[in-house]
Amino acid sequence: MRAIFIAVGSEMLDLDRVDTNSTYVARRLREKGVLMDMKVVVSDHMDNLSWIVKKACQRAQLVIISGGLGPTEDDITREAAAAALKKKLVFHEQIVADLQSLFRDRGLAMPEINTRQAFVIEGAEIIANPAGTAPGQYLETENCKLLLLPGPPNEMIPVFEDIFSRHIVPAANYFIYSRTFRLTGIGESDVDSRIADIYRKYRNPVTTILASLGVIELHFLGRSKNSDEEARRLTDELAGKVRARLGDFIFAEKEQSLAEVVVDDLKRRKLTLAVAESCSGGGLGSQITGVAGSSEVFLGGVIAYANSMKTGILGVAEEVLKKHGAVSKQAAQAMAAGVRRLCGSDIGVAITGIAGPGGATAEKPKGLVHVHLSVENFEQGVRQLFSGDRDMVRTRAVNRALGLIWQYLKEARGKGQ
Amino acid sequence: MRAIFIAVGSEMLDLDRVDTNSTYVARRLREKGVLMDMKVVVSDHMDNLSWIVKKACQRAQLVIISGGLGPTEDDITREAAAAALKKKLVFHEQIVADLQSLFRDRGLAMPEINTRQAFVIEGAEIIANPAGTAPGQYLETENCKLLLLPGPPNEMIPVFEDIFSRHIVPAANYFIYSRTFRLTGIGESDVDSRIADIYRKYRNPVTTILASLGVIELHFLGRSKNSDEEARRLTDELAGKVRARLGDFIFAEKEQSLAEVVVDDLKRRKLTLAVAESCSGGGLGSQITGVAGSSEVFLGGVIAYANSMKTGILGVAEEVLKKHGAVSKQAAQAMAAGVRRLCGSDIGVAITGIAGPGGATAEKPKGLVHVHLSVENFEQGVRQLFSGDRDMVRTRAVNRALGLIWQYLKEARGKGQ
């Protein structure tokens, strides 16, 4: 089975927006042996969209459209898809009733314009959208399965998953087994050179290496025409060989972020955390509190952007700043210890650095970051020189800090602490 | 003239990589009134690429392909484009000679495989690539101008610019003028219903409305066959009418984020800011410090995730938390005033809320957020009920806080403060 993904929205043609919907869907399909080998981004113009939908349905067995299901005049996916397939749109009273009750629950009246969302391609199944007002639609024609999905990722995912499990998985024709390793504390080229001699021997499973600002993902995808067991055996064999070489850097073997792993480890060990952030400006706290349930282990912290915050609130000695500067091992050390004392946490972690574009000197270049971890009777600091722009340096710094906490918790566990 | 952009490369289908080539080309074309209304990303498989090139050349007057011009077996753009147009590939000795001399200059022998790069579609012009080994190709067929460009941006740009100036600019037939409004403090459907009667009257300029978690973007694109002035006049006329209705919500008329506008306004008024964050966990500080130069006006703040941080560090009275709870107007008020005092800033802003999925009660549902701004002799609080998941509630809360600061600075300015 072959799939074409169509993302609708003029904004995606103009702006540097990453369309995460298509990569999400591509990954889910690949897990079932379905190849998405084309992706199209189209402006929200009727003739344009209906042209590509028509061509795509002639070519692929699976055509997935996301976006353009909202209530406004710009939202033309329903009409365009119906026109492409020469089908009528049918008005569904029930959708209007559901929308009215949704608005009523929020104490609002449904705007008249939302009735546009009640038109469904004839013969299509209506797919409930638990997170928004635009229901999805699913239609099987002679040649092709057609999916109409809402554009916002949080709405797209549940609607897609519903159709995926009921209509796509049962029709997939390969047994597929995939595994993922997520690594931190090692670079992409270093990963590749350590394992290239292993994975290059295999055409099945397929190995993919993805790098993203301090976190590396290794993906192994094995397939079999015969059985689930065979696909699994092939994948496990390769994954086992890779783990033997890179195990020290693997923080997760599933779709789990570094922050999630850190929060889990803190919970398991019943330790609390506080952060002191300078150049990252709250990014570390934001990552950690992005994890549901982090309040069990995360107390909070101080965004010590100005030096007056470092000295006045965290208790960093004026002398340290004068002698070593705010971006120094000594400052990071005092910030980490200071925030731990201030908040009464078990672990204190500090980040201070030069994110750029300004602030660099000959000795302290743009991208220089100090990260420090402080616990009672132990501390550890790292100095890193990160490449990339302001955003990238800040994100790498946050990931490095999370990596440092993860590593500490792992090693402490190893020592039976 | 209408354009379709085709990016070749399987890696772009799997990864969250932004294809910057297409946005570069879209912008350059728009400046000359050429609309790129479709973009395709295809895997590097022969039948796949040649299918879409054929269809694209039937539909658009300008088809731009980037990538797949390298020397390896994966590089199939030459063959696929020739097949799509039913043309032969012609071997050019001169290209081989040029490549050989390029390699010789680097002290290397040309690998045999690079001779693949010497095949040119019959009738195509060879376009020199000053930055790499893959020359570009330019071909005019009956229906369509076809561009074959190398994939790496530093090679793509000079090759594209060469063709653009000699073959596209002289054929362009529109003058274009665009304007952008960015709004906060108003929802998408509210924006639409307030101005639909105006913008729907115009097919030129074209109006686009984009919404993203509390920030709305309005885009107007006017075009004229006659003159730059006419395009500008058309766009300004519509934009002026829209501004008359929505001016109070417009924070920027260019590509500027809400955080950037807030930092600029603070600088202009020489005011300093500190933040106290509970449910957003550092996200507000992170947004603000994402702006280069924010250190002039942003002192820092406190991530008061645990209640002990709210009372112990920000000085929120135990009583307030007991009586009203941590998610209340009173708590937000005390946090904002507390962080202002603690950091010695002119403005203190606090966020406290229930991001979910846990923590909700009957009176305090998931999505409830209080944002509060405190200055000497003035304060303002807002209570909002945001929809969406944890991430969305947190992002909306941060945007609402930025909007509140922006509004305060605007109104204070209006009163001559």
Interface residues (C-beta under 8 A of the other chain):
Chain A: S10 E11 L13 D14 L15 D16 R17 V18 T20 S22 T23 A26 R27 L35 M36 D37 M38 K39 V40 V41 V42 S43 D44 H45 N48 W51 I52 K55 R59 P71 T72 E73 D74 R106 P111 I113 N114 A131 N154 T208 L210 S212 V275 E277 C279 S280 G281 G282 G283 L284 G285 S286 I288 T289 G290 A292 G293 S294 S295 F298 L299 G300 G301 V302 I303 A304 Y305 A306 S308 M309 I313 L342 C343 G344 G356 P357 G358 R390 D391 R394
Chain B: S10 L13 D14 L15 D16 R17 V18 T20 S22 T23 A26 R27 R30 L35 M36 D37 M38 K39 V40 V41 V42 S43 H45 N48 W51 I52 K55 R59 E188 S189 D192 S193 A196 R200 T208 I209 L210 E217 H219 V275 E277 C279 S280 G281 G282 G283 L284 G285 S286 I288 T289 G290 A292 G293 S294 S295 F298 L299 G300 G301 V302 I303 A304 Y305 A306 S308 M309 I313 L342 C343 G344 G356 P357 G358 G359 L385 S387 G388 D389 R390 D391 M392 R394
